[in-house]
């Protein structure tokens, strides 16, 4: 099973990103349908708005990259000064270490590494191929999400029939349960990301930290990565503050600001908006994060929580798998009787 997950990494990652994108835009599509938009048009409108937001972010990031290239000579000087200090520190450390070693162990062998031109060309070609592949798979995500939403009743009915044939209990509630749990989680996380991004960007602008329009959204996106997202979000802002700040106080302010926002996000914002929709134990989240990160890298880290929540909901529908689902978290509540109708939106 793990071998299949590894072999089909690109296909499965693309599919699951499309699936969770469809969950994220499902409430907005339903809202447009209520004002008499045809479903296909409603999906295209929402995807077009998301694409416009992405284009805005990309152009803004390119503008910030151009500013970074202009500021690079000054940063290079500061980095060189810090490197010289570090080399001096390491030299002293090496000298003290040599005094502890026998005379025969003090020799140091020099190794010279050379790279041929053909190796350089091969590496560049590999990077270009990786970039093209990434763009192709990324463009497939919105197309898959479109068809998942357009024919969501048909896919939900097929999943229900498969589950019933495999002996799953309450098969008729399966699609609704998965939709309610994952849609609530994905939409909640979407709002948390947007709020965190706006607060971080505004705070960095007030502190006059360069590249705020990139660092702020990056901090918001890192909310999706459990545990290490805090480190990933804080490190670039801290490095920029150290290199660009006229005094060390700017770096201290950035650390305090990031710590305060991340504390509020983890203890107030996320519990209030997302709540306990996925009902996963913290230990299960940690193990899932490690497992999916090793298997699929960064995409696996982002998908770890919703994938594990999906597996828990599926396992709860089988008596023989229910004890394993209980290890992952508290039971998912059954849909309310009044919500069980044929017109309920499902994916």
Number of C-alpha atoms within 10 A of each C-alpha: 6 8 9 9 15 13 12 12 17 15 11 15 18 18 17 18 20 22 20 22 22 27 25 22 21 21 15 16 24 16 13 17 16 11 9 10 15 13 18 15 14 20 25 15 16 16 20 13 11 14 13 12 11 12 12 12 15 13 11 15 17 13 15 17 14 12 13 14 11 11 12 13 11 11 17 12 12 15 14 11 12 13 12 12 12 12 12 12 12 12 12 12 11 11 11 11 11 14 10 10 10 8 9 6 9 12 8 6 6 6 6 5 5 6 7 7 9 9 10 11 11 11 12 12 12 12 12 12 12 12 11 12 13 13 11 11 15 14 12 15 20 23 13 19 25 20 14 21 24 20 14 17 18 14 16 21 17 13 17 20 15 13 20 16 10 11 13 20 14 14 22 17 15 25 24 22 20 22 20 18 21 24 24 21 23 22 21 20 21 20 17 23 22 15 16 25 23 17 17 24 23 15 18 23 15 10 15 14 22 18 20 21 21 20 22 23 21 22 27 27 20 21 25 20 20 17 14 13 19 18 11 15 22 20 12 14 25 19 12 18 25 21 20 19 15 10 11 12 12 19 21 14 15 21 16 12 17 21 14 11 16 22 13 14 19 13 11 12 20 18 14 13 17 18 14 15 19 26 16 22 13 11 12 16 20 14 14 23 25 16 15 21 17 13 18 20 14 14 18 21 23 22 21 24 24 21 16 21 26 16 14 26 22 20 18 21 20 18 13 11 13 16 12 13 24 16 14 22 18 14 16 20 11 11 13 7 7 6 10 12 9 8 8 11 17 24 25
